[in-house]
Amino acid sequence: MDLAAAAAASGLDTVVSLRPGVAGVATRNVPATSAVFATHFPRFPVVPGVLIIDDLARLGALVLTGDGRLDRWRLAGVTRVRFRHFVRPGDVAELSVEVRSGGDEPVLRGDVRVGGSPVTTVGSLVMRATAAGAGV
């Protein structure tokens, strides 16, 4: 799968690198026109942490499948999460994940950077195969 198709399948803006079963790097542009900023928070708009985690899970599913079929994996758990700084409108978030262990419930590690500075780190991103991914 080429990187443009991977980005389209995952909903991320750009997939910079993808090593199926090993690691991946992608970017997400944060437009000021995003509807989420109307309520989160109007005077100090920031990207909700749950959306950052969701982007990491999408990238993780892409790394685990390698073919763009994200419906094969879903997020089962997240631990050791640190939000260090806000992600604001106009930022370009660089997301990276790496597979720490495989099996039925692979564990990945993820981090998000803006301008080279860490904004979010996830020590354990647990993914679970869905019924569509059974037997993969």
N, C-alpha and C positions, 0 to 999 in steps of 0.2 A: 504494500500500500504506500502510495506516495504521501508526502507530508501535507500537501494541500488537501487531499482527500481525507486525511486523518483529522485535520483541523475542522473541515466541514462536518465530519461524522461526530466529532466530540462537542461541537459548539464553541470551541475555543477559537481565538482570533488567528493564532499562528502556532503550528507545531514546529519547533526549531529542530529538535532531534527526537528520534524514536528508536529504541532498541527493544523490540518485543521480548517480554519476560525479564528484562533487566532494568531499564530506566527510560525516562522521557523528560523533555523540557518543552514548555509552551509559553505563550504570552496571552494576556488578556488586557485589552484596552478598556479603560473605564471612562465612558463618555459622560459629560456633565448633563446630558439630556436623559439619562436613565430614569425611568419612572420611580425606582426605589428611593431616589433622593428626595422625593416630595414628602416622604414620611420618615426617612431615616438619615439624617435629621435636617429639617429645612434650613436652620441657621448654621449648622455644622455638618454638611453632608459627608457621610462615610459609607463605605461598602460594608454591609452586614457580614459578620464573621461566618455565618452559615453559608453564604454564597461563596466565600473564599474556600471553605472546606469542600463545597460541592464541586468547584472547579478542580481541586486536587483529586477528588474521587473520579471525576470524568477522565482526567489525565491518567490516573491509575488504572481505570478500566481499559483505556486505550492501550496502555503498556501491556496489560495482562492478555488482551485479545490479539493485538497486533493487526487486526483486520477491520477495525472500525465498528464491530458489532458490540456496542456498549451495553446492550440489553443482556449480555451474558453475565455481567457482574453488577452487584449493588453494594453500597457502603453498609457494613455491618457494625462498625464501631470505630471510635476515635479516642485516643488517649494521649496524654502528654502534649497538649496543645498550648502554645504560647502566642498571644497576640502582642507584639512588641510596639507596633506603630499603626496608625490609621492608613487605610487605602482610600484616597480621595479622588474626586472627579479630575480627569485629565492625567491620572497616573497610568503607567504601563506596568502591570504586574507580571513578573517572570516566575512561572511555577515550575517546580521540578519534583519528581518522585523517583524513588528507586526501590526495587523489590528487595526486602530483607529476608523473607522466607516464603516458600511456595506451599503447595498442598491444596487442600479443600478450602481453606480460608487463608489466602496469602496476606502477609503483612508488609506494608510499604511504609517508607519514611518520606515525608514531604516538606518542602519549604517554599515560601513565597518571598520574593524580593522586589523592591521598587527602587530604581536608581542605584542598584547594587547593595542597598541596605536591607537587612532582613526585617520583614514585617510580621510574618507568621511562620512558626515551625510546628510540625506534627511529628511526634516520635513514633506513633503507631497508627496507621490507617489500615483497618482490617476490612478486606473485601470478601464477599460471599458469592458463590456461583448461584445464578438463578435457575429456574426450571429450564429456561431457554439455553442455558449454558451447561446443563447436566451432560456428562459424558464427553466434555470437551477435553 
